[in-house]
Amino acid sequence: MIHQTFPLGTWFADIVQFGKMEAGKPLNYILFVHANSRYSLLVSASLERSYEPDVFEYFDKSKSTEVWLRALKAINKQYGPIKYLITDLEPAFSSGQSNLYYQQNNIQHTAINVTNDGHTRLSILDRVVRTLRDMIYNAKAYETNIDHLREIMYVYN
């Protein structure tokens, strides 16, 4: 099958790293990919600024449940209701607080164990990450910052 069709409101999500280290920590982003259109969004999970309702946001702890839920709420509000969410087993995605949010908002969450299932069930997400990394490399944006990523995401979408 070349292209699989998913139910409306299906999104993939993962925590990815792009760019240089900041304060000794990698620049983490939460990547959302719409399952059917492949429209992709990055939400920054780096240090520096407080939460703002923009696609690019900064938070204190890059892999915490709080960061994940803030990003999920922003995407849910800005891009319509998320009905189905497919992620890996990142602790923030599968925490009790996250599961409660999914239940309260009628989101069917599927957590994929990448060691058992390989990355085949998350291949859409993996392909977007590889494409974005290639675009960053080809743009010679080794010192990737938020402005470079905005441009790259604009071109990608």
N, C-alpha and C positions, 0 to 999 in steps of 0.2 A: 504494500500500500504506500503510495507516494505521499498522500496528505490525509491525515486522520481528522475527522470532524468531531469536535467536542460540544457538549451542551453550552448554550449561551451562558455567559457569566463565569466561564472557567478561566482561571489564571494559574500560572506557574510562578513560584517565588524561590529565591535562593539568596544567600549572602555571598558576595563575590568581592575580590580585591582588584582594584585598578590603581595604578599610579604609585607615587613615591611614598615613603614612610613619613609620618608626621608625629613628632614628639616620641620617636622610637616605636610607634605603632603603625600598622598598615592602614591604608585608607580603605575601609570597608563600605560597601554599598549593598542595599537590598535591591535586587533586580526582580521586577515584575514583568512577565511576558503573557500577553493575552493569547490563549491557546489557539484560537482560530485565525485571528488577524496577524499574529506575531508582533503586534504593536508592543514596544518595550519601554519601560520606565525605570529610571534609577533613582533611588532615594538614598542620599548619603547618610552614613551612620558614623561619621567622623566627629572629631572634637571641634570646638570653637564656639559655635553659635547656639542659640536656643531654638526651639521648635517654631517653624513658620509654615503656614499652609501653602507651600510651594512644592513642586515636584522634587526639587533639590533641597534637602533639609539636613541639619546637623544635629547630632545628639551626643550625649556624654559617653555612654557605654555602647560600643559598636555591635555587640551581639546579644544584648539583653532582651528580655521579654517586653520591657517597657518601650524600647526602641522599635521592636517589631510591631507592637500593637499601634503605636503612633503612626508608623508608616502605613500599616494596613488600613487604619481608619481614614487616613488622608486619601489613599487610593480609592477606597470604597466610596467615599463622599464625592470625590472629583470625577470618577469614571464609572459610576453606577454600581449597583449592588454586585458584590462578588458572591456567587452561589456555590462554586466549586473551587477549591484551592488545592494545588498539588505542590508539595515541598519534599525536601529530604528530611532527615531526622535531626536537624539542628535543634538543640534544646529550646531555644526561644519559640520555635514553631510548634513544639509539642508540649509546652508547659501547661500546668493546670489553669493558669490565668488565660492563656491563649485558647485552650479548649473551651473554657467558659464563654469567651468572646464569640467563638465560632458557633456555639450552641445558641447564645442569645440573638445572634444575627443570622441564623439559618444558613450557615456556611458549612458545606460538607468538606471536611479536610481529609486529604489522603497524604500520609507521610510515607515516602518510599525509602526503604532500606537500600542504599546504593551498593553495599557490599554483597547483598543477596541478589538483588535485581540488576546489578550493574547499573550503568547509566542509560540503558535503553529506554526505560519508562520516563526518564527526564531528558531525553535526547533533544527535544525542542529547546529547552533551557540551555543545555550544553552547547548547542549550535549557535545560539545567540551570543553566549559568552565568548566562544572562539572567534566569531565574526567581529565582535567589539574589540577584542584584544588585537586581532589582525589590523583593524582600522586604526587603533591607537599606535601600533607599531609602524604601519605605513605612513601615518601622519607625522612620524618621528616625534610623537608626543610622549617621550619617555618620562618627562617630568609632568605627567598629567595632573591638571588641576580641574576645578569645577567648571571653568569656562571651556576648556578643551572638551570635557565630557558632554557639556550641553551641545556643542557643535557636532560632535560625533553622533550623539543620540538623534539630533535633528536630521543629519544625513542618513543615518540608519533607518529611521522611520519613514 
